[in-house]
Amino acid sequence: MASELTLFFSDETGLEQAIPVKTNPFTIGRQEGNELVVPDSSLSRRHALITFFRDVATITDCGSQNGTFLNGRQVSGNAELKNGDVITLGQNCRLRVQLTEIKHAAAPAPAPVKPTVAPKPEPASPSTPAPTTNNNSLQFSPMLMAIAATGAILLIAGVLIVVVVVRKPKPSVNSGEIVFTQNPATPAPTESGTSTPTTTTSTTGAGDQLETSLKQAIRSISNDSSYPFTPAVLEDIKRKTAQFATPTLANTLRTISSRGKEVADQIRGEGLKPALLFYLALAETNGGQSGDVLAIARQAVPSVQFLRAHFGSNFADQTLLVVAAYKIPGGSKKSHPLLPVLNKLVRNPQTDRNVWFLREKGALSDTSYDFVLRFLAYGAIAQNPRQFSLDAPALIY
């Protein structure tokens, strides 16, 4: 049965606040951009992550410095949340867990119909002789009866005509025909021409969850807290996530989660973000099918450092240019084959210096562009594997 999760958090004044967990995943940390921001220096910028999978809530530590504890025991990997659990983050932050089952109210039973008993016929009264009437009364009674009968016939005929008109069958819709319910705000098609119904992309459901995971992936590889994607790009990434979400990838993510800390520390020591190298290695090895992801991530450090010197990596546009350039051979300390292309095409660096502009201008190869999409798809899955039906912890470094 589906459950609602609420966290009870006591602020610095001691006042307890109820915080409903509405997003999936739900991040907690001291930095702006998390779903729950706790201004406590003992918390990491992104400290912990709560996810839902098949109505089961789990908490994952995001590599925090002071750790995440569930009922006094440190969380290693991820742990399932139960009603009444107490989460401790850092030194002072405590969250009480309340899981409430969503019960759907049953429809009230129809009131019993009281049986009715037909009234008993009254006993027939003894016949009495008809009163004596004059001849005029006897001659007028048949005339009244004829008028009444004619009126009744006309009334019944009128009722039948109304019933036939009201119950006239409406044109039926073929079973294969799609019927569009038009929004009042949408102009109706004119009779003089045809109108193709337009659809709008919903921001809820699976699409919204994918965008949330992509936003988390962008945060993990750059300093940007959000990043816009066009509907066409989102659809391309969505198709790739469906293709990549395999049991092999789940095993690879579990391996990175359990054995990747040392590699992540080495990457961080080189001034790079571990997630950038891990996503790149996942894209390079087809999710671990064609190579050791941790080894590839370590080996890619010099190349990424070289590319970062040319394109930067502080912002998402710069980082994605690094990813695209990774699949372009050649280059030296002074230049890279992609740099002359940028210098020739870019007029406004704020809007043009990115992989999407280069692709639109035909200046980015299919190989490089596909690698960027693969990189983002693996990043989205790694941020929330359970959203894609993978039994693996979130890859947080």
C-alpha positions as CSV (number, residue, x, y, z in Angstrom):
1,M,0.0,0.0,0.0
2,A,1.3,3.5,-0.9
3,S,2.6,5.6,2.0
4,E,3.2,9.3,2.7
5,L,6.5,10.2,4.3
6,T,6.8,13.2,6.7
7,L,9.9,14.3,8.4
8,F,9.7,16.1,11.8
9,F,12.5,18.6,12.2
10,S,13.3,20.7,15.3
11,D,14.8,24.1,14.3
12,E,17.3,26.2,16.3
13,T,14.4,27.6,18.4
14,G,13.2,24.1,19.4
15,L,10.0,24.4,17.4
16,E,9.2,21.1,15.6
17,Q,8.2,21.5,11.9
18,A,6.5,18.9,9.8
19,I,8.1,18.5,6.4
20,P,6.2,16.4,3.8
21,V,8.5,14.5,1.4
22,K,6.9,15.2,-2.0
23,T,9.8,14.9,-4.4
24,N,11.8,11.8,-5.5
25,P,14.7,12.0,-4.8
26,F,14.6,14.3,-1.8
27,T,18.0,15.8,-0.9
28,I,19.1,17.2,2.5
29,G,22.1,19.4,3.1
30,R,23.3,22.8,4.2
31,Q,23.6,24.3,0.6
32,E,20.8,26.0,-1.2
33,G,19.2,23.9,-3.9
34,N,18.5,20.9,-1.6
35,E,14.9,20.0,-1.0
36,L,15.6,20.4,2.8
37,V,18.2,23.1,3.6
38,V,19.6,22.8,7.2
39,P,22.0,25.7,8.0
40,D,24.2,23.6,10.2
41,S,28.0,23.7,9.7
42,S,28.2,20.0,10.8
43,L,26.2,19.0,7.7
44,S,27.8,18.6,4.2
45,R,26.6,20.7,1.3
46,R,24.7,17.7,0.1
47,H,24.5,15.4,3.0
48,A,21.8,12.7,2.4
49,L,19.3,11.5,-0.1
50,I,15.9,9.9,0.4
51,T,14.4,7.9,-2.5
52,F,11.2,6.0,-3.1
53,F,11.0,2.7,-5.0
54,R,7.9,0.5,-5.1
55,D,6.5,2.4,-2.0
56,V,9.7,1.7,0.0
57,A,11.6,4.7,1.3
58,T,15.4,4.5,1.7
59,I,18.0,7.0,2.9
60,T,21.5,7.2,1.4
61,D,24.5,9.1,2.8
62,C,26.0,11.3,0.1
63,G,29.6,10.9,1.2
64,S,29.2,13.4,4.1
65,Q,32.1,14.2,6.4
66,N,30.2,13.6,9.6
67,G,28.0,10.7,8.5
68,T,24.3,9.8,8.5
69,F,22.9,7.7,11.3
70,L,19.6,5.8,11.5
71,N,18.5,5.0,15.0
72,G,22.1,5.5,16.2
73,R,23.7,3.2,13.6
74,Q,25.7,4.7,10.8
75,V,24.2,4.3,7.3
76,S,26.6,2.6,4.9
77,G,25.2,2.6,1.4
78,N,21.5,2.9,1.9
79,A,19.0,1.9,4.6
80,E,15.2,1.4,4.5
81,L,13.1,3.9,6.5
82,K,10.4,2.7,8.9
83,N,7.7,4.6,10.8
84,G,9.2,6.1,14.0
85,D,12.8,6.0,12.9
86,V,15.2,8.8,13.9
87,I,17.7,10.1,11.4
88,T,20.7,12.0,12.7
89,L,22.7,14.1,10.3
90,G,26.0,15.6,11.4
91,Q,26.2,16.5,15.1
92,N,22.9,18.2,15.8
93,C,20.3,17.6,13.1
94,R,17.7,15.0,14.0
95,L,14.7,14.0,11.9
96,R,11.8,11.9,13.1
97,V,10.2,9.7,10.4
98,Q,6.5,9.3,10.0
99,L,5.2,6.9,7.4
100,T,1.4,7.0,6.9
101,E,-0.5,4.6,4.7
102,I,-2.7,6.2,2.2
103,K,-6.2,4.7,2.7
104,H,-8.8,5.3,0.1
105,A,-12.2,5.8,1.6
106,A,-14.7,3.1,0.7
107,A,-17.8,4.3,-1.2
108,P,-20.9,4.3,1.2
109,A,-23.1,1.3,0.7
110,P,-26.5,2.1,-0.9
111,A,-29.3,2.5,1.6
112,P,-31.5,-0.5,1.8
113,V,-34.7,-0.2,-0.1
114,K,-37.6,-0.7,2.2
115,P,-40.0,-3.3,0.9
116,T,-43.4,-1.9,0.0
117,V,-46.6,-3.8,0.4
118,A,-49.4,-3.2,-2.0
119,P,-52.5,-1.9,-0.2
120,K,-55.2,-4.4,0.4
121,P,-58.2,-3.8,-1.8
122,E,-61.1,-2.3,0.1
123,P,-64.1,-4.6,0.4
124,A,-66.7,-3.9,-2.3
125,S,-69.5,-1.9,-1.0
126,P,-73.0,-3.3,-1.6
127,S,-74.4,-2.1,-4.9
128,T,-76.8,0.7,-4.7
129,P,-79.3,1.5,-7.3
130,A,-78.2,4.2,-9.7
131,P,-79.8,7.6,-9.1
132,T,-82.5,8.6,-11.4
133,T,-81.4,11.1,-14.0
134,N,-83.1,13.0,-16.7
135,N,-82.8,12.2,-20.5
136,N,-80.5,15.2,-21.2
137,S,-77.8,13.9,-18.7
138,L,-77.9,10.4,-20.3
139,Q,-77.4,11.9,-23.8
140,F,-74.4,14.2,-22.7
141,S,-72.2,11.6,-20.9
142,P,-71.0,9.8,-24.1
143,M,-70.0,13.2,-25.6
144,L,-67.8,13.9,-22.5
145,M,-66.2,10.5,-22.8
146,A,-65.3,11.0,-26.4
147,I,-63.7,14.4,-25.7
148,A,-61.6,12.9,-22.9
149,A,-60.5,10.0,-25.0
150,T,-59.4,12.3,-27.8
151,G,-57.4,14.4,-25.4
152,A,-55.7,11.4,-24.0
153,I,-54.7,10.2,-27.4
154,L,-53.2,13.5,-28.3
155,L,-51.3,13.7,-25.1
156,I,-49.8,10.2,-25.5
157,A,-48.8,11.0,-29.1
158,G,-47.1,14.2,-28.0
159,V,-45.1,12.3,-25.4
160,L,-44.0,9.7,-27.9
161,I,-42.8,12.4,-30.3
162,V,-40.7,14.0,-27.5
163,V,-39.2,10.7,-26.5
164,V,-38.2,9.9,-30.1
165,V,-36.5,13.3,-30.6
166,V,-34.6,13.2,-27.3
167,R,-33.4,9.7,-27.8
168,K,-32.2,10.3,-31.4
169,P,-28.8,8.5,-31.5
170,K,-25.7,10.7,-31.7
171,P,-23.0,10.0,-34.2
172,S,-20.8,7.2,-32.9
173,V,-17.0,7.4,-32.7
174,N,-15.0,4.7,-34.4
175,S,-13.0,2.5,-32.0
176,G,-9.8,3.5,-33.7
177,E,-10.4,7.2,-33.7
178,I,-8.6,9.4,-31.2
179,V,-10.8,12.0,-29.5
180,F,-9.1,15.2,-28.3
181,T,-10.8,17.1,-25.5
182,Q,-10.1,20.7,-26.3
183,N,-8.9,23.1,-23.5
184,P,-11.1,26.2,-23.2
185,A,-8.0,28.3,-23.6
186,T,-7.2,26.6,-27.0
187,P,-8.9,28.2,-30.0
188,A,-11.4,25.8,-31.7
189,P,-10.6,24.7,-35.3
190,T,-12.6,26.6,-38.0
191,E,-15.0,24.7,-40.3
192,S,-13.2,26.0,-43.3
193,G,-10.0,24.0,-42.7
194,T,-8.5,21.3,-40.6
195,S,-6.7,21.7,-37.3
196,T,-4.1,19.4,-36.0
197,P,-4.6,19.0,-32.2
198,T,-1.5,20.0,-30.2
199,T,-0.3,18.3,-27.1
200,T,1.6,19.8,-24.2
201,T,4.3,18.1,-22.2
202,S,3.4,17.5,-18.7
203,T,5.8,18.5,-16.0
204,T,4.7,15.7,-13.7
205,G,5.2,12.0,-13.6
206,A,8.1,10.1,-15.3
207,G,9.2,13.1,-17.3
208,D,9.4,15.3,-14.2
209,Q,11.4,12.6,-12.4
210,L,13.9,12.4,-15.2
211,E,14.4,16.1,-15.2
212,T,15.0,16.0,-11.4
213,S,17.6,13.3,-11.8
214,L,19.3,15.2,-14.6
215,K,19.3,18.4,-12.4
216,Q,21.1,16.4,-9.7
217,A,23.5,15.0,-12.3
218,I,24.3,18.5,-13.5
219,R,24.9,19.6,-9.9
220,S,27.4,16.8,-9.4
221,I,29.5,17.7,-12.4
222,S,29.4,21.5,-12.3
223,N,28.6,24.5,-10.2
224,D,25.3,25.0,-11.8
225,S,22.2,24.2,-9.6
226,S,19.9,23.9,-12.7
227,Y,20.2,23.5,-16.4
228,P,17.6,23.7,-19.2
229,F,17.0,20.9,-21.7
230,T,14.8,21.2,-24.7
231,P,11.9,18.6,-25.0
232,A,13.7,16.9,-28.0
233,V,16.9,16.4,-26.0
234,L,14.9,15.2,-23.0
235,E,13.2,12.6,-25.2
236,D,16.5,11.4,-26.6
237,I,17.9,11.0,-23.1
238,K,14.7,9.2,-22.0
239,R,15.1,6.7,-24.7
240,K,18.7,6.0,-23.7
241,T,17.9,5.6,-20.1
242,A,15.3,2.9,-21.0
243,Q,18.0,1.2,-23.1
244,F,20.8,1.5,-20.4
245,A,18.8,0.4,-17.3
246,T,19.9,-3.2,-17.2
247,P,20.9,-5.6,-14.4
248,T,24.5,-5.2,-15.6
249,L,24.4,-1.5,-14.9
250,A,22.9,-2.2,-11.5
251,N,25.9,-4.4,-10.7
252,T,28.3,-1.8,-11.9
253,L,26.7,0.9,-9.8
254,R,26.9,-1.3,-6.7
255,T,30.6,-1.9,-7.4
256,I,31.3,1.8,-7.8
257,S,29.4,2.6,-4.6
258,S,31.2,0.0,-2.6
259,R,34.7,0.3,-4.1
260,G,34.8,3.7,-5.6
261,K,35.7,5.9,-2.6
262,E,39.5,5.6,-3.1
263,V,39.2,6.4,-6.8
264,A,36.9,9.3,-6.0
265,D,39.4,10.7,-3.5
266,Q,42.2,10.5,-6.1
267,I,40.0,12.3,-8.7
268,R,39.1,14.9,-6.2
269,G,42.8,15.4,-5.3
270,E,43.4,16.2,-9.0
271,G,40.9,19.1,-8.8
272,L,38.2,17.2,-10.7
273,K,34.7,16.2,-9.7
274,P,34.4,12.4,-9.3
275,A,31.0,12.2,-10.9
276,L,32.3,13.7,-14.1
277,L,34.8,10.9,-14.5
278,F,32.4,8.2,-13.3
279,Y,29.7,9.2,-15.8
280,L,32.3,9.5,-18.6
281,A,33.6,6.0,-17.8
282,L,30.1,4.6,-17.7
283,A,29.4,6.0,-21.2
284,E,32.8,4.8,-22.5
285,T,32.2,1.2,-21.2
286,N,28.5,0.8,-22.0
287,G,27.7,0.8,-18.3
288,G,30.5,-1.5,-17.4
289,Q,29.8,-4.1,-20.1
290,S,33.1,-3.5,-22.0
291,G,35.5,-2.5,-19.3
292,D,36.3,-1.7,-15.7
293,V,34.6,1.6,-14.9
294,L,36.8,2.5,-12.0
295,A,40.0,1.8,-14.0
296,I,38.7,3.8,-17.0
297,A,37.7,6.7,-14.7
298,R,41.3,6.8,-13.2
299,Q,42.9,6.5,-16.7
300,A,40.8,9.4,-18.1
301,V,42.0,11.9,-15.5
302,P,44.9,13.3,-17.6
303,S,42.7,13.7,-20.7
304,V,40.0,15.5,-18.8
305,Q,42.5,17.8,-17.1
306,F,43.9,18.6,-20.6
307,L,40.5,19.4,-22.0
308,R,39.5,21.4,-18.9
309,A,42.4,23.7,-19.6
310,H,40.9,24.5,-23.0
311,F,37.1,24.5,-22.3
312,G,36.8,25.0,-18.5
313,S,34.6,22.9,-16.2
314,N,33.0,25.2,-13.7
315,F,29.7,25.4,-15.5
316,A,27.6,22.8,-17.2
317,D,28.1,24.1,-20.7
318,Q,31.9,24.0,-20.2
319,T,31.7,20.5,-18.8
320,L,29.6,19.1,-21.6
321,L,32.0,20.6,-24.1
322,V,34.8,18.6,-22.3
323,V,32.7,15.5,-22.7
324,A,32.1,16.1,-26.4
325,A,35.8,16.9,-27.0
326,Y,36.8,13.7,-25.2
327,K,35.6,11.8,-28.3
328,I,37.5,14.1,-30.8
329,P,41.0,12.9,-31.4
330,G,44.0,15.2,-31.7
331,G,44.9,18.4,-29.8
332,S,47.9,19.8,-28.0
333,K,48.6,21.9,-25.0
334,K,48.0,25.0,-27.1
335,S,44.9,24.0,-29.0
336,H,42.2,21.4,-29.7
337,P,40.3,20.7,-33.0
338,L,37.1,21.9,-31.4
339,L,38.5,25.3,-30.5
340,P,38.7,26.8,-34.1
341,V,35.1,25.7,-34.6
342,L,34.0,27.5,-31.5
343,N,35.9,30.6,-32.5
344,K,34.4,30.6,-36.0
345,L,30.7,30.0,-35.0
346,V,30.2,31.6,-31.6
347,R,29.0,35.1,-31.6
348,N,27.5,35.3,-28.2
349,P,29.4,33.2,-25.6
350,Q,26.5,33.3,-23.2
351,T,24.1,31.5,-25.6
352,D,26.3,29.9,-28.3
353,R,29.2,28.3,-26.6
354,N,27.7,24.9,-25.9
355,V,27.2,21.5,-27.5
356,W,23.6,22.1,-28.5
357,F,24.5,25.2,-30.6
358,L,27.3,23.3,-32.2
359,R,25.0,20.4,-33.0
360,E,22.4,22.8,-34.5
361,K,25.1,24.3,-36.7
362,G,26.2,20.8,-37.9
363,A,29.6,21.3,-36.2
364,L,29.5,18.4,-33.8
365,S,29.8,14.9,-35.1
366,D,27.3,12.2,-34.4
367,T,29.8,10.3,-32.3
368,S,30.5,13.3,-30.0
369,Y,26.9,14.3,-29.7
370,D,25.7,10.7,-29.0
371,F,28.5,10.4,-26.3
372,V,27.1,13.6,-24.6
373,L,23.6,12.1,-24.5
374,R,25.0,8.8,-23.2
375,F,26.9,10.6,-20.5
376,L,23.8,12.5,-19.4
377,A,21.6,9.3,-19.5
378,Y,24.1,7.4,-17.3
379,G,24.3,10.4,-15.0
380,A,20.6,10.5,-14.5
381,I,20.4,6.8,-13.8
382,A,23.3,7.0,-11.4
383,Q,21.6,9.7,-9.4
384,N,18.4,7.7,-8.8
385,P,18.7,4.0,-10.0
386,R,15.5,3.0,-8.3
387,Q,13.5,5.4,-10.5
388,F,14.7,3.2,-13.4
389,S,13.8,-0.1,-11.6
390,L,17.5,-0.8,-10.7
391,D,18.3,-2.3,-7.3
392,A,21.4,-0.2,-6.6
393,P,22.2,2.8,-4.4
394,A,22.5,6.3,-5.7
395,L,26.0,7.1,-6.9
396,I,26.8,10.1,-4.8
397,Y,30.4,11.4,-4.5
